[in-house]
Amino acid sequence: MYRISELAAKVGLSRTALLYYEKQALISGRRLDNGYRVYSDKDVQRVRLIKQLLAGGLTLKECKVCLEAKVDRQLLRNRLEALDEEIEQKQRSRNLLAAILGEGDLKGWHEDLNKQAPDAHLDWLMKQGFSEKEALRLKWLSKDMNEHDVYMADFMKVFETLERWGPGSEEDTQHALSLVPQKPSTILEIGCGKGLATQVLVTQSQASVTAIDNEQSALDRLTERFEQQGLSESLETVCANMSQLPFDKESFDLIWSEGSAYILGVEKALKEWKPFITSQGHLVFSDMVWRTDQPSDDSVEFWQQEYPDIQTIQTRLTQIKKAGYEVIDHFPLSEQAWSNYYQPLKQRVAELEPDMPSSVALNDIQREVNICTERESEFGYHLFVLAKRARK
């Protein structure tokens, strides 16, 4: 016979656990004349059997069912399925933690988080020690906290010799500028890159142009070009982030953004840039849109990874009006604008491929070139010319 403390020591459970077992009628002690409860070897073996069943993933309630009647095979099947689901979830959890520690692939996790909580994602990355510039690049380009530096070094190597960092043409820029009803005297260009559109804005408008980008090397190239052409007096460059514009409210007659609003998110850009436009001013921006209602599966898969917020033209027009703008005009970028970017990029990738066979960045760029040249009829950049509505 064993007192409860002796039984607890023998089976490796606490006294509290055994009292609960007894309350659930899983074991039954016998009370002596002196008031102590004692348990037999039968109780010892019953508790050990219960522990084995618990180790199989059963609940105490399910253990009791198994002890008091023939095993319910459906109950066990249900428990097995639940355990399989738990194991799968635990494996996903383990994979994620391992990836954060640099022992696995984080790309899918970053992509999902960027879809579900883009602002929280950015804030979290910055708390991990990334600057806002690098956090944005990580979100959109490398998608890997642990390999970001290597990825960006390869990425910049690809683009360092290229004049264009996105689709565009001087003719499309000039056409969009001609659609702005009032000639601007102050222009803010957001995401200017190396300044091919900037040159059109300066020469065709005679306005004072402030060009911002978060890549200083691009601004240096832009400044060098303008100095060579004698246009420096009309240009000011600022290395800044588009989400934190360092300017006074209503400072610009025209805000211009080709191929960069997506970084902030189009709806967010429409809202956050609006206060910097004068009351009778305008906004011109371009964005990647669907040109078909039935895109191919590989196009959908690619853009769900690279730009989950890609929309139809009509959806963008609805969002624009909701944000308080008047649509002056809109039109698709020309085939020449597409070719101006992707043909040199394709040649550059082919040139570097022999020396960078294992580069993730180069492989990603190659994939983009392939899908954007093979499926270009299904999607493309679209330019929107907008007027800021005056307050009523």
PyMOL commands that set and color helices and strands:
alter all, ss='L'
color gray80, all
select helices_A, chain A and resi 4-11+15-23+41-55+60-68+73-100+107-116+118-127+132-142+148-159+170-178+196-205+216-228+232-234+261-264+266-276+297-306+313-322+335-355+360-374
alter helices_A, ss='H'
color red, helices_A
select strands_A, chain A and resi 2-3+30-31+37-39+186-190+208-213+235-239+252-257+277-290+311-312+325-332+379-388
alter strands_A, ss='S'
color yellow, strands_A
deselect
rebuild
show_as cartoon
